[in-house]
Amino acid sequence: MAGEPWARIYAAPELIDCRCNSDITPHIGRSLSSLAVRTLSLLFHFLVPALLPPLSYLTSKSDVEGLGRAGRPLPSMIRTNSFSGAMNAMNPRTVKTLLRPACVLALALVALSVISVPAFAGGKTCNAFSVVIGGKTFAGKQTILVPAADANGKVAQVKGTFASFNVNLNTFKVTNYTLNGTKIFASKTPTVPSPLNSPLFLKLNNEQLVMQRSGSGEDQDLKVQAKDCDTGGTFQLEPDSDGKQTNVLATGPIHYCLLDSVSGRLFFTNGPLLGYDSPQLATNLTWSAKRSTWAVRAGGRIGMVTGEDAEQALALTGNEAACGR
């Protein structure tokens, strides 16, 4: 089985692999909270030991025997691992005196991170998908292979609380992508060198969905990854070989409004909603109000991001007016 073209799908990563994470711009508040934690860690690892007496004076000769000749300095790793022992050997009042400045500084940084959270840095809500293929429903946490005979010629109906769409299992063309009740994309069409004919890899894990299938040739895998969330990075389509992808927006007021030459993001809006096509190893070839065509290299992808992350990304372009902001 390892020689089959579809054998690699067993190793398909979960969505929000590192690339999908790159779609989601970290909020300022969360970044500062992380900074506070890292700072506290550094203080304990470097500053506090520097304030303590050298550990060689706190360690008896019997402690070092078996590790080397007595009198030699302990290796740095051993000194680090002996830190807690050294702390215990000290007077509690001395320890408290040494640690108090570090704790005060760390708490100050945490407070700063809370104060600095911008008004738009709210969370997101997620749920779980179910998938219907040929009248059979797959729901709940699972990882399975759907036999090729049960996938050929079928359309998978992906249904979630916030997102829903259909996937043609012969071509992985995605249609009728809807988010929060708003139809955003009429279609997302990837290049397919030959019809997909392998078993279908299907993984459902909380809000995450992975679907992957391959053709008969080398490097002809296509993968759909999605999250049933109300905002953020919620979808991406990834080929295993060089090709193109064409995205067509739904009918109505939704339209493409700005291609950022720096990041390559292509923004779309219908007024209240703002999002963007998120390329990785991909280049926009053409775009109009309703259609975008991308050249996608092997292992690249075109993702989709909406909501606060899109608002922040648009602000970085300095041209919010192009999308009505």
C-alpha positions, -999 to +999 in steps of 0.1 A: +000+000+000+029+023+006+035+025-031+001+037-039-002+074-050-026+080-021-006+064+006+008+097+018-027+109+028-023+090+060+002+116+071-021+146+063-016+173+090-044+189+108-057+222+098-042+249+112-009+237+105+018+264+107+006+279+074-029+282+085-018+299+117+001+325+096-033+336+083-043+347+117-025+379+127-018+378+165-036+404+185-016+430+203-029+421+237-021+384+233+013+392+220+021+413+251+007+386+274+031+362+258+059+388+262+052+389+299+053+351+303+086+350+283+101+378+304+092+360+336+108+329+323+140+347+314+141+364+348+139+330+366+165+314+343+191+341+341+185+370+365+176+351+397+205+326+394+229+355+389+217+370+422+223+338+441+256+327+456+276+304+434+262+269+436+297+254+441+296+269+476+262+253+483+272+218+472+292+195+493+322+174+482+300+143+483+276+159+459+302+162+432+319+128+437+308+105+410+304+135+386+341+143+384+370+151+407+361+171+437+369+208+433+361+210+396+333+233+387+300+216+381+289+215+344+264+242+336+236+217+331+242+203+366+243+237+381+210+246+363+193+214+375+206+221+411+189+255+412+159+243+432+182+226+457+201+258+461+170+277+467+159+253+493+193+256+510+189+294+514+171+313+541+135+318+530+137+355+538+167+358+514+148+340+486+118+362+490+140+393+489+157+381+457+125+371+439+103+401+448+117+424+421+113+397+394+077+390+404+069+427+405+083+433+370+065+403+355+032+413+371+036+448+356+041+434+322+010+412+325-010+443+336+003+462+306-008+435+282-043+436+296-045+474+294-032+473+258-058+449+243-075+468+215-112+470+213-113+448+182-094+419+198-124+398+206-124+360+204-141+337+180-167+309+184-163+275+168-183+243+165-180+211+145-187+200+110-207+170+097-201+156+062-227+139+040-215+117+012-239+097-009-266+098+018-242+087+046-234+112+074-200+114+091-200+134+124-180+134+155-142+131+160-129+105+136-103+098+110-113+074+082-107+064+046-138+064+025-135+038-003-129+052-037-161+035-050-181+054-024-164+087-033-163+086-071-189+109-087-201+121-054-204+156-038-196+160-002-219+183+017-200+199+045-223+214+072-214+234+103-229+259+126-211+288+110-197+275+077-210+252+050-199+243+015-199+215-011-169+196-025-170+177-058-150+146-049-138+140-085-122+175-089-123+191-054-141+221-068-157+239-039-191+255-044-215+276-023-191+285+005-213+302+032-202+318+064-225+331+092-254+329+068-237+349+040-228+332+008-193+344+000-179+322-028-199+307-057-169+285-065-132+277-058-118+257-087-083+241-086-063+226-114-068+188-116-043+171-139-065+140-139-097+129-121-092+121-084-097+084-079-081+074-046-099+066-014-110+098+004-091+107+035-115+124+059-107+138+093-131+155+117-116+169+149-136+194+169-140+224+146-114+211+121-120+193+089-094+177+065-104+161+032-077+148+009-077+128-023-053+120-052-053+112-089-034+084-107-003+105-114+026+116-093+020+145-069-017+149-077-031+152-042-056+179-034-065+189+001-093+209+016-089+222+052-116+241+070-127+253+104-163+257+116-156+291+132-174+325+128-143+344+120-105+342+113-088+317+090-116+292+081-107+277+048-078+267+025-074+246-007-040+231-012-025+213-043+004+189-043+016+200-078+019+233-096-014+246-110-040+273-109-070+282-088-099+304-098-122+319-071-156+333-081-174+354-055-212+350-050-237+371-066-248+403-048-228+432-034-197+412-024-167+421-045-129+422-046-116+456-036-079+457-031-048+436-040-020+444-016+013+444-035+033+437-003+015+407+012-002+395-020-036+394-001-067+401-022-094+417-001-131+414-006-161+430+011-199+434+009-199+463+033-202+448+068-180+417+059-143+420+052-121+392+042-092+383+019-078+355-003-046+345+016-019+331-007+011+311+002+035+300-026+010+316-049+008+346-071-023+365-084-025+364-122-057+384-127-086+398-107-118+417-112-147+426-090-160+390-089-132+367-100-095+360-091-071+336-107-040+324-089-008+305-099-002+281-070+031+262-066+033+227-053+027+227-016+012+263-017-024+272-010-051+299-012-066+304+022-095+326+033-096+349+063-124+371+075-133+394+105-110+412+128-079+396+114-089+409+079-095+444+094-060+444+109-044+432+077-063+459+057-051+486+081-015+476+074-020+484+037-028+521+046-056+520+020-087+511+040-107+534+018-104+510-012-127+486+007-150+512+022-133+515+056 
